[in-house]
Each structure stands twice: as structure tokens, then as C-alpha cells.
């Protein structure tokens, strides 16, 4: 799959073979073998080079996704292999540029210099599965996932901000209200808390909002890059405002009661016996002592 991806990018077997440091005949034979196994032609070969067939375009898209998932799984397993008392693996689905999470991790690092903190991001379902399997110790994300049957600790809340291209007409407003977003082109990150923002918008504006939702699964700075390019607007938490946002303006989202807020929580398994986890949870409780106590299904 990797060789097919490289070949698709070079549009020349000779150049692709050079990039892979293999013989052109070897690469050609391997690609032919792959096509034989799949039962479809992936590359159209001409005197001017190669180009993907429609089936090839579909295969390359799937291959990139599969290899990305494999790389992510490898990284998660490497982090799992470091699950001794001196390591803490944290699943994160929020911005780290400013705000409570950044301050908490910095404080934990100062107090526990011997603990290596590994962070993993990704989709909510993937990280909840990793939490269930024990690949990560604690998951910090938006509160309210009914599928989780373990322990949780309510944490802080953050204002919801609308990230707009700098020349967007809503940029002239001091705040943005839900009705202002009707008919908007909304970029939705499939990573948390993006689905929560989409659910908020659909619930507030209804099915006839006229909004178009364009899904992405990328890191926050890339999503904001799409906003800066004028491809749409997106909703983020206030901790994302510190991300380098050239070409972007941020405006608070308000409803009739004032600023719209999203609440975050820590999720973990009560059966987790990693000695590094408890001090981290204790720090969260100490810093956010005005929140509710930790809860479990019992």
C-alpha cells in the first residue's frame, strides 16, 4: 500500500522507484501483483507516465486511511508499553494553547518530574475504546457521553467561540448569536468536541437552518487554516483562541442567557492501578474543587 501511495504521488514509476530506492521493474511487478490480488486496475500506464484510475483513487484514499490508523495504533501501543508507575497516558480532545488543561499539565509536570506524560488525540470513540482497553489512563473531553460506564470528574467549562475568516461579515459583530449562523458553511471536526458543537447548532437552529456541514478529522490548527482560507466557519472553545490564527477572528457565541459554554470532564476506569493516575486526579480535584465529586455508575 505504501508503494502504491508513493507511485500515485509521483505519476512516474521511474521517479517513484527512485524515491523508494528500488528497481523500477520491482516496483512495477509489485503493483501488478497488487492489482491482480484486488482484481482491478489501479494505474493507467501510458508513454507519458502513470495516473490513477477511478478504482485506484478509491484504493489510495483507503490505503492512506489504513496506514494512518496503523501508525496511530502503533503510537498508542508504544505509549501502552510505557504504562509503569513512572508514566501517565492522557487522551486529549481539546486545545492546549492556553487555558485550564495547559496549566494543569504544567503543574503536574512540576510536581512529578519523574513521570513521563504521554498524550494521544483522536476521535471520541477511538479514545473511549483505548480507555476501556487500558491503552490510556485518563481521557479529558466534553462531558456527557452516556456510553461511558466508568468514573468521571466534572471539570471546568469554557465559552464557545465562533472562528471566522477575517473578512467575514459576522466579524463586525461584537458577539454572534445562534440565528446569525443560519445558512452558514460550517466546518465540523470529527474529533471532540466538534460533534458536540454540531449537535448544539442543529438543536438550536433545527433542520431548516440552511447550514451546510463539512466534516474533517484534523488537528485544530489545520481546521483553523481552512477557516482562514475562507472555506467556512467553525465553533471552538475559548482555549483555542491562543492557537496561531492569522487570518481569523474569534467572536463569542451567545444565547438569551449570555455566553454559550461547553463543560469538560475527566474519564477513567476505577480499576486502573497506575500509581501516576491518582496524583493527576487529585490535582484536578484540587484545582476545580467547586465542581461536583467524581461519579461512577454505582
URVENGI-V648157 format. One line per field, one symbol per residue. phi: phi as a letter, one per 30 degrees, with the letter a starting at -180 (. if undefined). A space follows every 10 residues. Layout:
BEGIN
phi: ???
END
This chain:
BEGIN
phi: .ddddddddc hadddddddd ibdddddddd ddddddddib dcbccbdckb bddddddddd dddddddddd dddddddddd dcdddcbbcc dbbadcdbjd dedddddddd dbddcccccb cldedddddd dddjdbcbbc addjcdddcc dbbdcdcbdd cccbeecddd ddddbccedd deidccdcdd deceddddde ddddcidcdi dcccdbbbdd dddddddddi dlcbcbdddd dddebdibbc bdcbcdckdd bbccbccacd ddcddddedd dddddddbdd ddddbbed
END
